[in-house]
Amino acid sequence: MSEKKNAGKPVQARGAAAPMNGALKYFLGGCVAEFYLLLVRRYYVNGTAEQLVAWDPILQKLIYVGLSLFAIGVVLAVLWRKAKGWKRSTAQVVLLSGLFLAVGNWVIRTVYPNGSMVMCVLVPAIMLLGVLWSLYARECFYALSVLCSGILVVWICRHGAESSLWRLRVMLGVGIYLALLAATVFFTYRAERNKGLLGSFRFLPADADQLVIYLACGLSATATVLSLISSFIAYYALWVLGLVVFALAVYYTVREL
């Protein structure tokens, strides 16, 4: 009997440590990605003309490297979809690394010079959301994802809505974003009516507070629409969304203690 009790303790300890291990992986991955972006910003965006010319073909080749890694990651994820441990972790690392290299370098080259700044902000935000996914309630993760994406969209509206070159693209992007917010509200409502389930998929815990997701979607949609009016309104909308993100993170941190 004593051996059985002692044998169960390490398993319980590993189960309790799993969320922290997941959060640590997101944190380390985000740090590596941010270091790469700062390196690119130093020598490609803020470097000399010779450095820019030298780095440009390297970034272009890394886009294709990223696409290849992403494809390999998708294949491994399908082949090892039922596996656990290092196989699942390897598939995820390869897939996410490829996605970062392809998308990040494409954004940096296409939206020069502001693309690097966007990525430098986006990577820590995604890292934070990964940590929240590992440690916090699911409704907190979804709400903060909506708010952080709202901050990005409002920033894009502030810098591109009044530009004749980017206005049409910004308007199209805003339409897609608002449609995604509407879909989030719809799926949240469906899950609420079915105890957190969407079919057989567990979208939210049965006792989740869906109101925070509705509020995040409403606030992000309102801020996005108002940001199309003027860059002045967009500036203050960024502050409002940022303060709401901070307040929500503090609230759920205190609640988890």
C-alpha positions in Angstrom: 0.0 0.0 0.0 2.8 2.4 0.9 4.6 1.7 -2.4 1.4 2.5 -4.4 1.0 5.8 -2.5 4.6 6.7 -3.1 4.3 5.7 -6.8 1.4 8.0 -7.3 3.1 11.1 -5.9 5.6 11.7 -8.7 2.8 11.4 -11.3 0.8 14.0 -9.4 3.8 16.2 -9.2 4.4 15.9 -12.9 0.8 16.7 -13.6 1.0 19.8 -11.4 4.2 20.9 -13.1 2.8 20.5 -16.7 1.3 24.0 -16.9 4.4 25.6 -15.7 6.5 23.6 -18.1 4.3 24.7 -21.0 4.5 28.4 -19.9 8.3 28.1 -19.7 8.4 26.7 -23.3 6.4 29.7 -24.6 8.6 32.1 -22.7 11.9 30.7 -24.0 10.5 30.5 -27.5 9.4 34.1 -27.4 12.8 35.2 -26.1 14.6 33.5 -28.9 12.2 35.0 -31.5 12.5 38.5 -30.0 16.3 38.3 -30.0 16.2 37.4 -33.7 13.9 40.3 -34.5 16.1 42.8 -32.6 19.1 41.5 -34.5 17.3 42.1 -37.8 16.1 45.5 -36.7 19.7 46.5 -35.8 21.4 45.4 -39.0 18.6 45.4 -41.6 16.2 48.2 -40.6 18.6 50.6 -38.7 21.8 49.5 -40.4 23.8 51.0 -43.2 23.0 50.7 -46.8 25.6 48.0 -47.3 24.1 46.0 -44.4 20.6 46.4 -45.8 21.7 45.0 -49.2 23.5 42.1 -47.5 20.6 41.2 -45.3 17.7 41.4 -47.8 18.5 38.2 -49.8 19.1 36.4 -46.5 15.6 37.3 -45.2 14.1 36.2 -48.6 15.8 32.8 -48.3 14.7 32.4 -44.7 11.1 32.9 -45.9 11.4 29.7 -48.0 13.2 28.0 -45.2 10.3 28.8 -42.9 7.7 27.5 -45.4 9.6 24.3 -45.7 9.8 23.9 -41.9 6.1 24.7 -41.6 5.3 22.0 -44.2 7.5 19.5 -42.3 5.8 20.4 -39.0 2.4 19.9 -40.5 3.4 16.4 -41.7 4.9 15.5 -38.4 1.8 16.8 -36.5 -0.4 14.6 -38.7 1.8 11.5 -38.4 2.3 11.9 -34.6 -1.2 13.3 -33.8 -1.8 10.5 -31.3 1.7 10.6 -29.9 2.8 12.3 -26.7 6.1 13.5 -25.2 9.0 14.5 -27.4 7.3 13.6 -30.7 4.4 16.1 -30.1 6.8 18.7 -28.8 9.1 18.3 -31.9 6.2 18.7 -34.3 5.0 21.8 -32.6 8.5 23.4 -32.4 9.2 22.7 -36.1 5.7 24.0 -37.2 5.8 27.2 -35.1 9.5 27.9 -36.0 8.6 27.6 -39.7 5.6 29.8 -39.3 7.6 32.5 -37.5 10.4 32.6 -40.1 8.0 32.7 -43.1 5.5 35.2 -41.7 8.0 37.3 -39.7 10.5 37.8 -42.5 7.8 38.4 -45.1 6.3 41.2 -42.9 9.7 42.7 -42.3 10.5 42.9 -46.0 7.1 43.8 -47.2 6.1 46.5 -44.7 9.5 48.2 -44.5 10.5 49.8 -42.1 7.5 49.5 -39.7 7.1 45.7 -40.2 10.0 44.9 -37.8 8.4 47.1 -35.1 5.0 45.3 -35.6 6.7 41.9 -35.2 8.7 43.1 -32.1 5.4 43.9 -30.5 3.5 40.9 -31.8 5.9 38.3 -30.6 5.8 39.2 -26.9 2.0 39.4 -27.2 1.8 35.9 -28.6 4.3 34.7 -26.0 2.2 36.2 -23.2 -0.9 34.5 -24.7 0.9 31.2 -24.7 1.8 31.6 -21.1 -1.8 32.5 -20.3 -3.0 29.4 -22.2 -0.8 27.3 -20.0 -1.6 28.9 -16.7 -5.0 30.7 -16.8 -8.6 30.0 -17.4 -9.7 29.5 -21.1 -12.0 32.5 -21.1 -9.1 34.7 -20.0 -7.0 33.4 -22.9 -9.8 34.0 -25.4 -10.6 37.5 -24.1 -7.0 38.6 -24.0 -6.4 37.2 -27.5 -9.3 39.3 -28.8 -8.0 42.4 -27.0 -4.4 42.0 -28.2 -5.6 41.5 -31.7 -7.7 44.6 -31.3 -4.7 46.6 -30.3 -2.8 45.4 -33.4 -5.8 46.2 -35.7 -6.3 49.7 -34.2 -2.5 50.4 -34.6 -2.8 49.4 -38.3 -5.9 51.6 -38.7 -4.1 54.6 -37.0 -1.1 54.4 -39.4 -2.9 53.2 -42.6 -6.5 54.3 -42.7 -5.7 57.8 -43.8 -3.1 56.7 -46.4 -4.3 56.5 -50.0 -2.0 53.6 -50.7 -3.1 51.4 -47.7 -6.7 52.6 -47.0 -8.4 50.0 -49.2 -6.3 47.2 -47.7 -6.9 48.4 -44.2 -10.7 48.5 -44.8 -10.6 45.0 -46.2 -8.7 43.8 -43.2 -11.0 45.5 -40.7 -14.0 43.8 -42.4 -12.3 40.4 -42.0 -11.5 41.2 -38.4 -15.0 42.3 -37.5 -16.3 39.1 -39.1 -13.9 37.0 -37.0 -15.2 38.9 -33.9 -18.8 38.1 -34.8 -17.8 34.4 -35.3 -16.1 34.4 -31.9 -19.3 35.8 -30.3 -21.4 33.2 -32.1 -19.2 30.2 -31.1 -19.0 31.4 -27.5 -22.8 31.6 -27.4 -23.2 28.1 -28.9 -20.7 26.8 -26.3 -22.5 28.6 -23.5 -25.8 26.8 -24.5 -24.0 23.4 -24.6 -22.0 23.6 -21.4 -18.8 24.7 -23.1 -18.9 22.2 -26.0 -18.9 22.9 -29.7 -20.0 19.5 -30.9 -17.4 17.2 -29.3 -14.8 19.9 -28.9 -14.3 21.4 -25.5 -14.2 25.2 -26.3 -14.7 26.4 -22.7 -15.1 24.8 -19.3 -18.6 24.2 -18.2 -18.4 26.8 -15.5 -16.6 29.5 -17.6 -17.6 33.1 -17.4 -18.5 33.9 -21.1 -19.3 37.5 -20.3 -15.6 38.5 -20.4 -15.3 37.2 -24.0 -18.4 39.2 -25.1 -17.1 42.3 -23.5 -13.7 41.9 -25.2 -15.3 41.4 -28.6 -17.6 44.4 -28.2 -14.8 46.7 -27.0 -12.4 45.6 -29.7 -15.0 46.0 -32.4 -16.0 49.5 -31.1 -12.3 50.6 -30.9 -11.7 49.3 -34.4 -14.6 51.2 -36.0 -13.8 54.4 -34.1 -10.2 54.2 -35.2 -11.3 54.4 -38.8 -12.6 57.9 -38.1 -9.3 59.6 -37.2 -5.8 58.7 -36.0 -6.5 60.9 -32.9 -9.3 58.6 -31.7 -7.1 55.5 -32.6 -4.4 56.8 -30.3 -6.6 56.9 -27.3 -8.3 53.6 -28.3 -4.9 52.0 -28.0 -4.5 53.2 -24.5 -8.0 52.0 -23.5 -7.4 48.5 -24.9 -4.0 48.4 -23.2 -5.4 49.3 -19.8 -8.2 46.8 -20.2 -5.6 44.1 -21.0 -3.6 45.0 -17.9 -6.7 45.1 -15.7 -7.9 41.7 -17.0 -4.5 40.1 -16.5 -4.2 41.4 -13.0 -7.7 40.2 -12.1 -7.1 36.6 -13.3 -3.7 36.6 -11.7 -5.2 37.4 -8.3 -8.0 34.9 -8.9 -5.6 32.1 -9.6 -3.6 32.7 -6.4 
